[in-house]
Amino acid sequence: MGVLIDDLLSFSKLGRKEMTKTNVSMKSIVLSVWEDLSKMETNSGIEFTLDELPDAYAETSTIRQVWVNLISNA
């Protein structure tokens, strides 16, 4: 529950700044998020598989936070 609250607080801070959208490699972001999360937590026994993902036109820090929330809460 604490992680969920922290993630919501982080997401609310992102909403206060101006968004600049660019083409974003979703696969690169997901791999980066997984690497960061796997360093912070004990992930023994977790098998992480990533297939191809299409690129997106999005605000990089916002979409990264979405992936952090999704992966950390999985």
C-alpha positions, 0 to 999 in steps of 0.5 A: 500500500505504501508503494501505491501511495508513493507512486500516486504522489509521484504521478501527481507531481508530474501533472503540475509541469508543462507536457512536452510530447515526443516520440518515445521508445516504449521498449527502452523505457520498460527495460530501463524501468525494469533495471531500476526496479530490479536493483531496488527490490528482491526479485528472486524467482521473477521471470521478466519477458518483454516482446516488441512494443510500438513507439508512442508519442507521449511525454517521457517522464509521464509515460515512464511513471506509468510504467513504473506504477504498472511494473512495481504493482504487478 
